[in-house]
Amino acid sequence: MKLRFLGAGREVGRSALLLDDTIMLDYGIKMAEPPEYPVNGVRPQVIILSHCHIDHSGLVPNLMDLEPDVFMTPPTADLSNLLLRDSLKIAESTGVNAPYDSRDLHTFMYKTKTVDYRIKFQTHGYDVEFYDAGHIPGAACIHVTSKSRESLLYTGDINTSDTRLVSGAVDFPDADYLAIESTYFSKEHTSRKETEAAFINSLKNTLDIGGNVIIPAFAIGRTQEILMLLDAHGIRPYVDGMGKEAYEIMMKHPSYLRNPTHLKRAFDNAIPVKSSRRGDVPMESSVIVTTSGMLNGGPAMYYLNKLHDDPKSKMMLTGYQVEGTNGRMALDTGIIENNGVLQQLRIKLEHYDFSAHAGDKELKEIVRDFCDRGTKAVFTMHGDNTEGFAAWIEEELGVKAYAPAVGEEFDLH
């Protein structure tokens, strides 16, 4: 078994792992300015997608000229189509050269075969099985067994704790090798209960003084979870952006949701905002859940333009802010770039950890479990401190561990 790490090596973003020059596990984009792509020049015969987020899926249509076989879960297929079409539309409207066109997208959807969790399938002599990754609806860990009967478990993005939207991952197969995300290695999550209580308390305090609350949220996963949280506390928000379309797709796959009844109620109770009617949203004691989660465009920038100078109002970030994004700049400097204009934020800025990734304790427990069951080597990827994670594995568990750099190759025979 040969592994080539084409992205997500000692960084967060552009996940891409090539197995035996044949199977591509994810092929994503790093959402920086400008975007960063995986190492080029590969010709896989198979693409297997762990989930739809752009840092895992964003460049897959670029490979369609190779006519590969493409596999993913049913929700991932539908949600990827939504995200990739939106990315292409944004590129075309802003004059950016997109790495794929509408024909590539059509081929991508035509070539995609959908497979549910725990259904074994074969491709080019490899056995493959998806396991629930607990990250967002349809997210999968990918278990691949090679022709020589060596096995690899690629986690993609993984979470072993329940959220309001999905249940945590609980069941993993034995694997000779493990490639695991490391986003929150050395960082513990505050308990969800504490995070939710602090979030709701802060939000209500702002509403009580007549301020507005902007909640930038990822369209897939975070928007739905935040609306469920607000609904549970009797708060009726406005919802703007692609999270509405993502919700409609999720409701077509209820078996992938923890509580589809509550999700439906949360969206039924929210007030949808059309792009042409944003001016109708009252700028007094309003809660607005909107994309994009890292402030790289989207309707969030419209509302920030209205409220950036209002110290009574508040912006509550709910997700990881990648280096190089507008959201990270806002956190680090109190300044954002809005349509080419730098704006000093007088609006209050808060950041809450609603992560859908395993924290430090959970990551270590996952690796320990695999190693106890005979895993021979671990590869840490998709994190800012993958080297620290690999060192911990070798020191604490006595198992060989590597933190690959982008482009690095390993022959495991």
Backbone torsions as a table, in degrees:
resi	resn	phi	psi	omega
1	MET	NA	129.3	-179.9
2	LYS	-118.6	132.3	-180.0
3	LEU	-117.0	132.4	172.5
4	ARG	-122.5	121.2	-178.1
5	PHE	-92.8	102.9	-173.1
6	LEU	-92.6	-6.8	178.2
7	GLY	-169.3	174.7	179.9
8	ALA	60.5	24.4	175.1
9	GLY	-92.5	111.9	-178.8
10	ARG	58.5	34.0	179.9
11	GLU	-159.8	163.2	172.0
12	VAL	-102.3	125.8	179.3
13	GLY	118.9	166.1	-179.1
14	ARG	43.5	52.9	176.9
15	SER	-61.9	132.5	178.6
16	ALA	-166.7	114.9	-179.2
17	LEU	-128.7	119.9	-178.1
18	LEU	-101.0	126.8	-177.6
19	LEU	-107.8	119.0	176.6
20	ASP	54.2	32.1	-179.2
21	ASP	56.5	16.0	-173.5
22	THR	-121.4	-47.1	-173.4
23	ILE	-111.3	122.8	176.2
24	MET	-97.8	119.5	175.4
25	LEU	-97.7	104.6	-176.2
26	ASP	66.7	156.8	178.4
27	TYR	-161.2	82.8	-168.2
28	GLY	-110.5	-179.8	-178.0
29	ILE	-116.2	141.9	171.3
30	LYS	-88.8	120.1	-171.9
31	MET	-81.4	69.4	175.2
32	ALA	-113.8	-177.7	176.4
33	GLU	-117.5	109.3	-4.9
34	PRO	-76.2	166.0	178.7
35	PRO	-59.6	148.6	177.9
36	GLU	-111.7	138.6	-175.6
37	TYR	-110.5	161.2	175.8
38	PRO	-64.9	167.3	175.5
39	VAL	-56.0	135.6	-173.3
40	ASN	-93.4	177.4	172.8
41	GLY	88.4	18.2	-179.5
42	VAL	-102.4	154.8	-177.7
43	ARG	-135.5	67.8	-178.5
44	PRO	-70.0	151.9	175.1
45	GLN	-93.3	-18.4	-176.7
46	VAL	-136.7	139.5	171.3
47	ILE	-122.5	127.2	177.0
48	ILE	-120.6	123.5	-173.1
49	LEU	-104.4	127.6	-179.4
50	SER	-75.5	-40.8	177.2
51	HIS	-166.2	179.1	-164.9
52	CYS	-88.3	-14.3	-174.2
53	HIS	-55.7	143.8	-170.4
54	ILE	-59.7	-30.1	179.6
55	ASP	-73.1	-2.2	174.4
56	HIS	-119.2	-27.2	-173.0
57	SER	-114.2	-14.3	-161.0
58	GLY	-62.3	-18.4	-178.3
59	LEU	-115.0	3.8	-178.0
60	VAL	-56.5	-42.6	-179.4
61	PRO	-60.5	-21.9	179.2
62	ASN	-64.4	-19.2	-176.9
63	LEU	-96.0	4.4	-171.8
64	MET	-69.5	-19.3	176.3
65	ASP	-64.9	-18.4	178.4
66	LEU	-81.6	-9.2	-177.7
67	GLU	52.5	52.4	-179.4
68	PRO	-77.7	161.8	165.6
69	ASP	-77.0	141.6	-175.7
70	VAL	-129.7	129.9	-177.6
71	PHE	-130.9	143.2	174.5
72	MET	-168.6	172.8	176.7
73	THR	-75.5	161.3	-179.5
74	PRO	-57.8	-46.1	177.7
75	PRO	-62.4	-37.7	-179.9
76	THR	-62.6	-37.8	178.5
77	ALA	-62.0	-48.7	-177.7
78	ASP	-68.5	-42.2	-178.1
79	LEU	-71.1	-35.0	176.8
80	SER	-64.0	-42.1	178.3
81	ASN	-58.5	-43.2	178.1
82	LEU	-60.7	-50.6	-176.2
83	LEU	-66.5	-43.7	-175.9
84	LEU	-69.4	-36.6	175.9
85	ARG	-64.9	-40.7	178.7
86	ASP	-64.9	-41.7	179.0
87	SER	-61.5	-41.3	178.9
88	LEU	-65.9	-41.3	179.7
89	LYS	-62.8	-42.4	178.7
90	ILE	-63.7	-44.0	179.5
91	ALA	-59.8	-44.3	-178.3
92	GLU	-66.8	-37.3	-177.1
93	SER	-74.5	-22.3	-178.5
94	THR	-103.7	2.5	177.1
95	GLY	76.1	17.5	178.6
96	VAL	-86.0	142.6	176.0
97	ASN	-75.5	108.8	-179.9
98	ALA	-76.2	149.1	-179.3
99	PRO	-79.8	3.6	176.4
100	TYR	-155.2	166.1	179.3
101	ASP	-124.6	-177.2	-175.0
102	SER	-64.5	-30.1	176.9
103	ARG	-67.1	-39.8	176.9
104	ASP	-61.9	-40.7	179.1
105	LEU	-64.0	-41.1	178.5
106	HIS	-61.8	-44.4	178.8
107	THR	-63.0	-41.2	178.7
108	PHE	-55.8	-48.8	-178.7
109	MET	-69.6	-35.3	179.3
110	TYR	-67.1	-39.2	-176.6
111	LYS	-78.1	-19.4	-173.0
112	THR	-69.2	130.2	171.2
113	LYS	-110.0	131.3	-178.6
114	THR	-100.4	139.7	-178.8
115	VAL	-138.4	132.4	178.9
116	ASP	-76.4	166.2	174.4
117	TYR	-54.7	144.5	170.7
118	ARG	64.1	25.0	172.9
119	ILE	-110.8	112.6	-178.9
120	LYS	-73.8	139.7	175.3
121	PHE	-141.2	162.7	-179.2
122	GLN	-118.3	146.5	174.4
123	THR	-151.8	124.7	178.1
124	HIS	51.1	37.4	177.1
125	GLY	86.4	-1.0	178.5
126	TYR	-101.3	142.7	172.1
127	ASP	-94.7	135.0	-175.9
128	VAL	-133.8	145.6	175.5
129	GLU	-148.7	137.1	176.8
130	PHE	-92.6	139.0	173.7
131	TYR	-123.0	141.3	-179.6
132	ASP	-57.5	123.9	-178.4
133	ALA	-94.4	-8.9	175.3
134	GLY	69.3	15.9	-173.1
135	HIS	-92.7	-60.3	173.5
136	ILE	-143.3	169.4	178.5
137	PRO	-56.2	125.7	178.7
138	GLY	89.5	-9.8	-179.4
139	ALA	-64.5	138.2	-173.6
140	ALA	-133.3	140.4	160.0
141	CYS	-81.2	143.2	-174.4
142	ILE	-112.7	119.3	178.5
143	HIS	-104.4	118.7	-177.2
144	VAL	-120.6	129.9	174.3
145	THR	-113.0	125.1	-173.8
146	SER	-80.0	175.2	178.9
147	LYS	-62.6	-27.8	178.5
148	SER	-88.8	8.8	176.2
149	ARG	71.0	21.2	169.0
150	GLU	-87.1	146.1	-175.0
151	SER	-122.8	146.4	177.6
152	LEU	-128.7	135.2	169.9
153	LEU	-110.6	117.3	176.7
154	TYR	-103.8	118.0	-171.7
155	THR	-76.3	-23.9	-164.5
156	GLY	58.6	-143.2	172.5
157	ASP	-92.1	132.9	-170.3
158	ILE	-133.2	146.8	176.5
159	ASN	-145.3	126.0	-179.5
160	THR	-99.0	1.5	178.6
161	SER	-104.9	145.1	177.9
162	ASP	-69.2	144.6	165.8
163	THR	-118.6	175.6	177.3
164	ARG	-62.9	-28.2	-173.8
165	LEU	-86.9	-44.6	-176.6
166	VAL	-136.5	158.1	175.1
167	SER	-83.2	151.4	179.1
168	GLY	-70.0	156.7	177.4
169	ALA	-68.8	137.2	-176.2
170	VAL	-131.9	-16.3	-167.9
171	ASP	-129.5	119.8	-179.7
172	PHE	-129.3	146.0	177.0
173	PRO	-84.7	166.3	170.3
174	ASP	-65.4	150.8	178.0
175	ALA	-153.0	139.9	176.2
176	ASP	-67.1	-36.7	-177.3
177	TYR	-132.8	147.6	-179.0
178	LEU	-127.6	126.9	171.4
179	ALA	-113.2	111.3	-169.3
180	ILE	-121.0	139.4	173.6
181	GLU	-66.2	155.9	-173.6
182	SER	-136.1	23.7	-170.7
183	THR	-51.3	-44.2	-174.6
184	TYR	-112.8	25.2	171.9
185	PHE	-59.1	135.6	-179.4
186	SER	72.8	6.8	177.3
187	LYS	-125.9	122.5	177.4
188	GLU	-91.3	141.2	173.4
189	HIS	-81.6	138.5	165.7
190	THR	-63.7	147.5	-179.3
191	SER	-57.5	145.7	-178.4
192	ARG	-58.2	-39.4	-178.5
193	LYS	-61.4	-44.9	178.9
194	GLU	-65.9	-42.6	-179.6
195	THR	-61.4	-46.3	-179.6
196	GLU	-62.5	-42.2	-178.9
197	ALA	-63.5	-44.4	179.7
198	ALA	-65.3	-39.9	-179.6
199	PHE	-62.2	-51.1	-178.0
200	ILE	-64.9	-40.9	179.7
201	ASN	-62.0	-45.4	179.6
202	SER	-64.7	-42.2	-179.6
203	LEU	-61.9	-45.8	-179.2
204	LYS	-64.4	-37.3	177.9
205	ASN	-60.2	-38.7	179.0
206	THR	-68.6	-43.5	178.6
207	LEU	-62.6	-36.2	-177.4
208	ASP	-62.2	-27.5	-179.5
209	ILE	-100.1	11.7	177.0
210	GLY	84.6	9.7	177.8
211	GLY	-82.3	166.8	176.6
212	ASN	-106.7	155.7	178.4
213	VAL	-123.3	119.0	172.7
214	ILE	-98.0	126.9	178.6
215	ILE	-118.0	91.7	174.3
216	PRO	-66.7	130.8	-175.2
217	ALA	-145.9	142.9	175.8
218	PHE	-59.1	141.4	-175.6
219	ALA	-64.1	-33.4	-174.2
220	ILE	-113.6	108.4	179.0
221	GLY	108.6	-63.8	-172.3
222	ARG	-74.2	-43.2	178.6
223	THR	-56.5	-44.9	-177.4
224	GLN	-66.9	-41.4	-179.5
225	GLU	-66.4	-42.0	-179.7
226	ILE	-64.8	-40.5	177.9
227	LEU	-63.9	-37.0	176.5
228	MET	-65.2	-39.8	177.8
229	LEU	-64.2	-47.2	-179.7
230	LEU	-62.5	-41.2	179.1
231	ASP	-62.0	-39.4	-179.9
232	ALA	-63.6	-20.9	179.8
233	HIS	-108.6	15.8	174.6
234	GLY	69.5	23.6	-179.6
235	ILE	-102.1	127.0	-177.8
236	ARG	-102.4	105.5	-176.7
237	PRO	-94.8	165.4	162.4
238	TYR	-85.2	144.8	176.7
239	VAL	-128.5	126.4	-175.4
240	ASP	-130.7	147.6	176.1
241	GLY	102.3	-171.6	-170.6
242	MET	-73.1	-9.2	178.1
243	GLY	-58.3	-26.9	179.2
244	LYS	-68.5	-46.5	178.2
245	GLU	-64.8	-38.3	178.9
246	ALA	-62.3	-40.0	177.6
247	TYR	-59.5	-45.0	-179.1
248	GLU	-61.7	-36.8	176.5
249	ILE	-67.1	-45.4	-179.1
250	MET	-58.2	-37.9	-178.1
251	MET	-68.8	-13.9	173.7
252	LYS	-80.2	-10.1	-178.3
253	HIS	-129.5	60.9	-172.0
254	PRO	-63.1	-25.1	-178.7
255	SER	-68.7	-15.3	178.6
256	TYR	-91.8	2.9	-178.0
257	LEU	-110.3	150.0	178.8
258	ARG	-75.7	-39.3	-176.8
259	ASN	-148.2	77.5	-177.1
260	PRO	-61.6	-28.8	179.6
261	THR	-64.2	-44.8	179.0
262	HIS	-68.2	-38.1	178.5
263	LEU	-60.8	-43.7	178.8
264	LYS	-62.5	-44.0	179.9
265	ARG	-61.6	-40.8	-178.9
266	ALA	-61.4	-41.4	-179.7
267	PHE	-77.3	-32.8	176.4
268	ASP	-63.2	-33.2	-177.1
269	ASN	-86.0	-17.7	179.3
270	ALA	-78.4	161.3	-179.2
271	ILE	-105.5	108.2	-179.1
272	PRO	-71.4	144.5	-179.5
273	VAL	-116.6	122.8	173.0
274	LYS	-81.1	149.3	-176.8
275	SER	-59.1	-31.4	-178.7
276	SER	-79.6	-8.6	-175.4
277	ARG	-119.2	20.4	-179.7
278	ARG	-61.0	-30.6	179.5
279	GLY	-64.9	-14.8	179.8
280	ASP	-83.3	-12.6	179.9
281	VAL	-71.2	120.2	-178.1
282	PRO	-67.5	133.4	-179.5
283	MET	-91.3	53.2	174.8
284	GLU	-153.5	118.3	178.5
285	SER	54.7	38.9	176.7
286	SER	-105.6	146.1	172.4
287	VAL	-112.3	123.9	-174.8
288	ILE	-123.9	114.1	176.1
289	VAL	-98.0	121.6	-170.1
290	THR	-154.1	156.9	173.6
291	THR	-87.7	159.6	4.4
292	SER	-99.1	155.2	-173.8
293	GLY	-66.9	-22.6	178.4
294	MET	-111.3	14.0	176.1
295	LEU	63.1	21.9	174.7
296	ASN	-90.8	70.6	-177.8
297	GLY	91.2	-167.5	179.2
298	GLY	84.3	173.2	-177.3
299	PRO	-61.6	-22.8	178.2
300	ALA	-52.7	-34.4	-176.8
301	MET	-71.4	-29.3	174.6
302	TYR	-63.3	-48.3	-177.6
303	TYR	-68.9	-35.6	177.1
304	LEU	-65.6	-36.1	177.3
305	ASN	-61.0	-34.5	178.7
306	LYS	-75.0	-34.4	-165.8
307	LEU	-118.4	-0.5	-173.5
308	HIS	-60.2	-24.0	-175.7
309	ASP	-101.0	11.9	-175.4
310	ASP	-104.4	104.0	-177.1
311	PRO	-70.1	-13.9	176.7
312	LYS	-77.2	-25.8	-175.6
313	SER	-89.4	173.5	-171.9
314	LYS	-146.5	141.3	169.7
315	MET	-112.3	125.7	-175.9
316	MET	-115.0	100.7	178.2
317	LEU	-74.1	139.4	-172.5
318	THR	-121.3	7.1	-176.5
319	GLY	-146.5	172.9	178.4
320	TYR	-61.0	133.6	-180.0
321	GLN	-109.0	104.4	-175.2
322	VAL	-67.3	143.8	174.9
323	GLU	-53.2	133.3	178.7
324	GLY	94.5	-4.4	178.4
325	THR	-94.6	162.6	177.8
326	ASN	-61.3	-37.3	179.6
327	GLY	-63.2	-41.3	178.1
328	ARG	-66.1	-40.0	178.9
329	MET	-63.1	-39.5	178.3
330	ALA	-61.9	-43.7	179.6
331	LEU	-65.8	-41.5	-174.0
332	ASP	-79.4	-31.4	-170.8
333	THR	-125.3	-14.7	-174.8
334	GLY	74.4	17.7	-179.4
335	ILE	-127.7	143.3	171.3
336	ILE	-125.9	160.2	172.0
337	GLU	-103.6	120.1	-175.6
338	ASN	-124.0	105.0	-177.4
339	ASN	53.6	45.2	176.3
340	GLY	83.3	-1.4	-180.0
341	VAL	-110.0	130.3	175.5
342	LEU	-80.7	128.3	-178.5
343	GLN	-121.0	126.7	173.4
344	GLN	-77.7	130.5	-176.5
345	LEU	-89.0	114.3	168.4
346	ARG	-95.5	-20.0	171.8
347	ILE	-59.0	140.8	179.2
348	LYS	-67.7	142.2	-176.7
349	LEU	-122.6	124.6	177.7
350	GLU	-131.0	151.1	-178.0
351	HIS	-127.2	126.1	-177.7
352	TYR	-119.7	144.2	-176.2
353	ASP	-93.2	85.0	173.6
354	PHE	-99.3	38.2	-171.2
355	SER	-60.3	143.7	171.9
356	ALA	-103.8	24.1	176.8
357	HIS	-113.1	151.4	173.4
358	ALA	-62.5	141.1	174.7
359	GLY	-85.4	-175.7	-175.6
360	ASP	-54.4	-51.0	-177.8
361	LYS	-60.4	-43.5	-177.5
362	GLU	-68.7	-40.7	177.5
363	LEU	-59.1	-44.5	-180.0
364	LYS	-64.9	-38.0	178.5
365	GLU	-65.5	-39.7	178.4
366	ILE	-61.2	-49.3	-178.1
367	VAL	-64.2	-43.1	179.7
368	ARG	-58.8	-43.0	-179.9
369	ASP	-61.7	-45.5	179.2
370	PHE	-63.1	-44.9	-177.3
371	CYS	-66.8	-35.9	176.3
372	ASP	-62.8	-25.0	-178.9
373	ARG	-100.0	13.6	168.8
374	GLY	105.0	8.9	176.7
375	THR	-61.0	132.1	-172.7
376	LYS	-88.8	-29.5	-178.3
377	ALA	-155.5	148.3	-178.8
378	VAL	-123.2	138.1	177.0
379	PHE	-116.1	119.9	-179.2
380	THR	-96.9	131.4	-175.9
381	MET	-146.8	175.2	175.7
382	HIS	54.1	62.5	178.8
383	GLY	-170.7	161.7	179.3
384	ASP	-84.3	-12.6	-178.4
385	ASN	-137.5	51.6	-179.8
386	THR	-65.7	-31.7	178.9
387	GLU	-65.6	-39.4	177.0
388	GLY	-63.6	-39.1	179.4
389	PHE	-65.6	-45.2	179.2
390	ALA	-61.9	-40.5	178.2
391	ALA	-63.4	-41.1	178.2
392	TRP	-61.0	-42.9	-179.0
393	ILE	-61.5	-45.0	-179.1
394	GLU	-67.2	-42.1	-176.3
395	GLU	-72.2	-43.3	-173.9
396	GLU	-87.0	-34.2	-172.9
397	LEU	-110.7	-13.5	178.7
398	GLY	69.0	24.0	179.5
399	VAL	-112.2	141.1	-178.6
400	LYS	-60.8	132.7	-179.3
401	ALA	-139.8	145.1	-176.6
402	TYR	-132.5	145.0	173.1
403	ALA	-116.1	85.7	-172.3
404	PRO	-63.5	142.6	168.5
405	ALA	-83.2	160.4	177.8
406	VAL	-60.4	128.0	-179.5
407	GLY	95.1	-9.4	-176.3
408	GLU	-73.9	148.1	-174.8
409	GLU	-126.6	144.1	179.7
410	PHE	-133.5	128.7	174.6
411	ASP	-103.9	113.8	-171.3
412	LEU	-97.1	9.1	178.6
413	HIS	-70.4	NA	NA
